[in-house]
């Protein structure tokens, strides 16, 4: 269920992963918390491949994106 909800948040047309202004704070917070939970349970590889839908040649970009998500959550004290 968490993966389905996270997948929905990630695939929303308004959810531009790299844009700071296109998603609401609540969506960003929910996305961060879901990512954080999945990292603890499933690990980084799962999050990158199944949630961010990246991997292979995009691995470095995916790790950078994941770190940005985690950094934003920590900065906002979510």
VEXTOR-380115 format. One record per atom (N, C-alpha, C): residue in one letter; residue number from 1; z, y, x; atom name. Coordinates in steps of 0.02 Angstrom, whole numbers. Example, Ala and Ser with C-alpha at 12.3 -4.5 7.8 and 13.67 -1.06 7.14 Angstrom:
2
@r->a, k->1, w->390, v->-284, u->660, a->N
@r->a, k->1, w->390, v->-225, u->615, a->CA
@r->a, k->1, w->390, v->-165, u->660, a->C
@r->s, k->2, w->354, v->-112, u->642, a->N
@r->s, k->2, w->357, v->-53, u->684, a->CA
@r->s, k->2, w->394, v->2, u->645, a->C
This chain:
78
@r->x, k->1, w->0, v->-59, u->41, a->N
@r->x, k->1, w->0, v->0, u->0, a->CA
@r->x, k->1, w->0, v->63, u->43, a->C
@r->x, k->2, w->40, v->63, u->96, a->N
@r->x, k->2, w->41, v->120, u->141, a->CA
@r->x, k->2, w->-27, v->131, u->172, a->C
@r->x, k->3, w->-60, v->77, u->193, a->N
@r->x, k->3, w->-126, v->83, u->223, a->CA
@r->x, k->3, w->-176, v->111, u->173, a->C
@r->x, k->4, w->-173, v->89, u->110, a->N
@r->x, k->4, w->-218, v->114, u->59, a->CA
@r->x, k->4, w->-208, v->188, u->47, a->C
@r->x, k->5, w->-146, v->210, u->43, a->N
@r->x, k->5, w->-131, v->281, u->33, a->CA
@r->x, k->5, w->-153, v->322, u->92, a->C
@r->x, k->6, w->-142, v->297, u->151, a->N
@r->x, k->6, w->-161, v->331, u->212, a->CA
@r->x, k->6, w->-237, v->336, u->217, a->C
@r->x, k->7, w->-270, v->281, u->200, a->N
@r->x, k->7, w->-342, v->280, u->201, a->CA
@r->x, k->7, w->-370, v->332, u->153, a->C
@r->x, k->8, w->-340, v->338, u->94, a->N
@r->x, k->8, w->-361, v->388, u->45, a->CA
@r->x, k->8, w->-352, v->458, u->73, a->C
@r->x, k->9, w->-295, v->473, u->102, a->N
@r->x, k->9, w->-284, v->540, u->131, a->CA
@r->x, k->9, w->-335, v->555, u->185, a->C
@r->x, k->10, w->-350, v->505, u->226, a->N
@r->x, k->10, w->-394, v->515, u->282, a->CA
@r->x, k->10, w->-467, v->525, u->259, a->C
@r->x, k->11, w->-487, v->491, u->205, a->N
@r->x, k->11, w->-556, v->495, u->183, a->CA
@r->x, k->11, w->-570, v->550, u->132, a->C
@r->x, k->12, w->-518, v->586, u->111, a->N
@r->x, k->12, w->-529, v->642, u->65, a->CA
@r->x, k->12, w->-581, v->689, u->94, a->C
@r->x, k->13, w->-628, v->712, u->52, a->N
@r->x, k->13, w->-679, v->758, u->77, a->CA
@r->x, k->13, w->-649, v->820, u->111, a->C
@r->x, k->14, w->-592, v->842, u->87, a->N
@r->x, k->14, w->-561, v->902, u->115, a->CA
@r->x, k->14, w->-522, v->887, u->179, a->C
@r->x, k->15, w->-514, v->823, u->196, a->N
@r->x, k->15, w->-472, v->805, u->253, a->CA
@r->x, k->15, w->-513, v->804, u->318, a->C
@r->x, k->16, w->-532, v->862, u->340, a->N
@r->x, k->16, w->-565, v->868, u->404, a->CA
@r->x, k->16, w->-512, v->860, u->458, a->C
@r->x, k->17, w->-516, v->805, u->495, a->N
@r->x, k->17, w->-463, v->789, u->543, a->CA
@r->x, k->17, w->-453, v->843, u->595, a->C
@r->x, k->18, w->-502, v->882, u->610, a->N
@r->x, k->18, w->-496, v->930, u->664, a->CA
@r->x, k->18, w->-483, v->1000, u->640, a->C
@r->x, k->19, w->-482, v->1010, u->575, a->N
@r->x, k->19, w->-473, v->1078, u->548, a->CA
@r->x, k->19, w->-400, v->1089, u->528, a->C
@r->x, k->20, w->-374, v->1145, u->547, a->N
@r->x, k->20, w->-305, v->1161, u->531, a->CA
@r->x, k->20, w->-298, v->1191, u->461, a->C
@r->x, k->21, w->-351, v->1218, u->433, a->N
@r->x, k->21, w->-345, v->1255, u->370, a->CA
@r->x, k->21, w->-369, v->1217, u->309, a->C
@r->x, k->22, w->-403, v->1161, u->317, a->N
@r->x, k->22, w->-434, v->1129, u->259, a->CA
@r->x, k->22, w->-389, v->1081, u->221, a->C
@r->x, k->23, w->-334, v->1060, u->250, a->N
@r->x, k->23, w->-290, v->1015, u->214, a->CA
@r->x, k->23, w->-223, v->1048, u->201, a->C
@r->x, k->24, w->-193, v->1029, u->147, a->N
@r->x, k->24, w->-128, v->1059, u->130, a->CA
@r->x, k->24, w->-73, v->1032, u->176, a->C
@r->x, k->25, w->-20, v->1069, u->180, a->N
@r->x, k->25, w->38, v->1049, u->221, a->CA
@r->x, k->25, w->66, v->983, u->196, a->C
@r->x, k->26, w->70, v->974, u->130, a->N
@r->x, k->26, w->98, v->912, u->103, a->CA
@r->x, k->26, w->55, v->852, u->123, a->C
@r->x, k->27, w->-11, v->859, u->121, a->N
@r->x, k->27, w->-55, v->805, u->141, a->CA
@r->x, k->27, w->-47, v->790, u->215, a->C
@r->x, k->28, w->-41, v->842, u->255, a->N
@r->x, k->28, w->-33, v->832, u->327, a->CA
@r->x, k->28, w->34, v->797, u->342, a->C
@r->x, k->29, w->85, v->818, u->306, a->N
@r->x, k->29, w->151, v->787, u->316, a->CA
@r->x, k->29, w->149, v->714, u->296, a->C
@r->x, k->30, w->119, v->699, u->239, a->N
@r->x, k->30, w->114, v->630, u->215, a->CA
@r->x, k->30, w->73, v->588, u->264, a->C
@r->x, k->31, w->19, v->616, u->289, a->N
@r->x, k->31, w->-23, v->581, u->337, a->CA
@r->x, k->31, w->16, v->567, u->401, a->C
@r->x, k->32, w->52, v->617, u->426, a->N
@r->x, k->32, w->92, v->609, u->487, a->CA
@r->x, k->32, w->145, v->554, u->478, a->C
@r->x, k->33, w->182, v->558, u->422, a->N
@r->x, k->33, w->235, v->509, u->411, a->CA
@r->x, k->33, w->207, v->438, u->404, a->C
@r->x, k->34, w->149, v->432, u->372, a->N
@r->x, k->34, w->118, v->366, u->365, a->CA
@r->x, k->34, w->95, v->340, u->433, a->C
@r->x, k->35, w->64, v->383, u->472, a->N
@r->x, k->35, w->41, v->364, u->539, a->CA
@r->x, k->35, w->101, v->342, u->581, a->C
@r->x, k->36, w->154, v->381, u->578, a->N
@r->x, k->36, w->215, v->365, u->617, a->CA
@r->x, k->36, w->243, v->296, u->597, a->C
@r->x, k->37, w->245, v->283, u->532, a->N
@r->x, k->37, w->270, v->218, u->508, a->CA
@r->x, k->37, w->225, v->161, u->530, a->C
@r->x, k->38, w->160, v->170, u->524, a->N
@r->x, k->38, w->113, v->118, u->543, a->CA
@r->x, k->38, w->115, v->105, u->619, a->C
@r->x, k->39, w->125, v->157, u->658, a->N
@r->x, k->39, w->131, v->148, u->730, a->CA
@r->x, k->39, w->190, v->103, u->747, a->C
@r->x, k->40, w->245, v->112, u->712, a->N
@r->x, k->40, w->305, v->71, u->724, a->CA
@r->x, k->40, w->295, v->-1, u->704, a->C
@r->x, k->41, w->258, v->-12, u->649, a->N
@r->x, k->41, w->250, v->-79, u->622, a->CA
@r->x, k->41, w->189, v->-115, u->651, a->C
@r->x, k->42, w->132, v->-80, u->653, a->N
@r->x, k->42, w->69, v->-111, u->672, a->CA
@r->x, k->42, w->46, v->-95, u->742, a->C
@r->x, k->43, w->65, v->-37, u->768, a->N
@r->x, k->43, w->46, v->-18, u->836, a->CA
@r->x, k->43, w->-13, v->30, u->838, a->C
@r->x, k->44, w->-24, v->56, u->898, a->N
@r->x, k->44, w->-75, v->108, u->909, a->CA
@r->x, k->44, w->-146, v->81, u->897, a->C
@r->x, k->45, w->-161, v->21, u->919, a->N
@r->x, k->45, w->-228, v->-6, u->911, a->CA
@r->x, k->45, w->-246, v->-11, u->837, a->C
@r->x, k->46, w->-200, v->-34, u->796, a->N
@r->x, k->46, w->-213, v->-39, u->724, a->CA
@r->x, k->46, w->-228, v->29, u->694, a->C
@r->x, k->47, w->-187, v->79, u->710, a->N
@r->x, k->47, w->-196, v->146, u->683, a->CA
@r->x, k->47, w->-264, v->175, u->704, a->C
@r->x, k->48, w->-281, v->167, u->766, a->N
@r->x, k->48, w->-344, v->195, u->790, a->CA
@r->x, k->48, w->-404, v->160, u->758, a->C
@r->x, k->49, w->-402, v->94, u->755, a->N
@r->x, k->49, w->-460, v->57, u->729, a->CA
@r->x, k->49, w->-464, v->56, u->653, a->C
@r->x, k->50, w->-408, v->46, u->620, a->N
@r->x, k->50, w->-410, v->38, u->547, a->CA
@r->x, k->50, w->-400, v->102, u->508, a->C
@r->x, k->51, w->-363, v->149, u->533, a->N
@r->x, k->51, w->-349, v->210, u->496, a->CA
@r->x, k->51, w->-395, v->267, u->519, a->C
@r->x, k->52, w->-397, v->278, u->584, a->N
@r->x, k->52, w->-440, v->331, u->609, a->CA
@r->x, k->52, w->-513, v->310, u->613, a->C
@r->x, k->53, w->-525, v->244, u->607, a->N
@r->x, k->53, w->-593, v->215, u->609, a->CA
@r->x, k->53, w->-629, v->235, u->673, a->C
@r->x, k->54, w->-593, v->231, u->727, a->N
@r->x, k->54, w->-621, v->247, u->792, a->CA
@r->x, k->54, w->-605, v->189, u->840, a->C
@r->x, k->55, w->-637, v->189, u->895, a->N
@r->x, k->55, w->-625, v->137, u->945, a->CA
@r->x, k->55, w->-684, v->134, u->992, a->C
@r->x, k->56, w->-684, v->85, u->1035, a->N
@r->x, k->56, w->-739, v->78, u->1083, a->CA
@r->x, k->56, w->-749, v->141, u->1124, a->C
@r->x, k->57, w->-808, v->169, u->1120, a->N
@r->x, k->57, w->-824, v->229, u->1158, a->CA
@r->x, k->57, w->-785, v->290, u->1135, a->C
@r->x, k->58, w->-758, v->287, u->1076, a->N
@r->x, k->58, w->-719, v->343, u->1049, a->CA
@r->x, k->58, w->-644, v->337, u->1063, a->C
@r->x, k->59, w->-625, v->286, u->1101, a->N
@r->x, k->59, w->-554, v->272, u->1110, a->CA
@r->x, k->59, w->-516, v->333, u->1138, a->C
@r->x, k->60, w->-543, v->365, u->1189, a->N
@r->x, k->60, w->-508, v->423, u->1218, a->CA
@r->x, k->60, w->-501, v->479, u->1167, a->C
@r->x, k->61, w->-554, v->492, u->1128, a->N
@r->x, k->61, w->-550, v->543, u->1076, a->CA
@r->x, k->61, w->-499, v->524, u->1023, a->C
@r->x, k->62, w->-497, v->459, u->1006, a->N
@r->x, k->62, w->-449, v->435, u->955, a->CA
@r->x, k->62, w->-377, v->444, u->979, a->C
@r->x, k->63, w->-364, v->428, u->1042, a->N
@r->x, k->63, w->-297, v->437, u->1069, a->CA
@r->x, k->63, w->-278, v->510, u->1069, a->C
@r->x, k->64, w->-325, v->553, u->1085, a->N
@r->x, k->64, w->-312, v->625, u->1085, a->CA
@r->x, k->64, w->-298, v->649, u->1014, a->C
@r->x, k->65, w->-337, v->626, u->965, a->N
@r->x, k->65, w->-326, v->645, u->896, a->CA
@r->x, k->65, w->-258, v->620, u->871, a->C
@r->x, k->66, w->-242, v->559, u->888, a->N
@r->x, k->66, w->-177, v->531, u->868, a->CA
@r->x, k->66, w->-120, v->572, u->898, a->C
@r->x, k->67, w->-127, v->591, u->960, a->N
@r->x, k->67, w->-75, v->632, u->992, a->CA
@r->x, k->67, w->-69, v->700, u->958, a->C
@r->x, k->68, w->-125, v->729, u->938, a->N
@r->x, k->68, w->-124, v->793, u->903, a->CA
@r->x, k->68, w->-86, v->787, u->837, a->C
@r->x, k->69, w->-98, v->733, u->801, a->N
@r->x, k->69, w->-64, v->720, u->738, a->CA
@r->x, k->69, w->12, v->715, u->750, a->C
@r->x, k->70, w->30, v->676, u->800, a->N
@r->x, k->70, w->101, v->666, u->816, a->CA
@r->x, k->70, w->134, v->731, u->840, a->C
@r->x, k->71, w->98, v->769, u->881, a->N
@r->x, k->71, w->125, v->832, u->906, a->CA
@r->x, k->71, w->136, v->881, u->849, a->C
@r->x, k->72, w->88, v->885, u->803, a->N
@r->x, k->72, w->95, v->931, u->746, a->CA
@r->x, k->72, w->156, v->912, u->703, a->C
@r->x, k->73, w->165, v->848, u->692, a->N
@r->x, k->73, w->223, v->825, u->653, a->CA
@r->x, k->73, w->288, v->843, u->686, a->C
@r->x, k->74, w->291, v->835, u->752, a->N
@r->x, k->74, w->352, v->851, u->788, a->CA
@r->x, k->74, w->364, v->926, u->789, a->C
@r->x, k->75, w->312, v->966, u->797, a->N
@r->x, k->75, w->319, v->1038, u->797, a->CA
@r->x, k->75, w->345, v->1063, u->731, a->C
@r->x, k->76, w->322, v->1032, u->677, a->N
@r->x, k->76, w->344, v->1051, u->610, a->CA
@r->x, k->76, w->408, v->1017, u->588, a->C
@r->x, k->77, w->435, v->976, u->632, a->N
@r->x, k->77, w->498, v->939, u->619, a->CA
@r->x, k->77, w->495, v->899, u->555, a->C
@r->x, k->78, w->439, v->863, u->546, a->N
@r->x, k->78, w->431, v->819, u->488, a->CA
@r->x, k->78, w->465, v->756, u->503, a->C
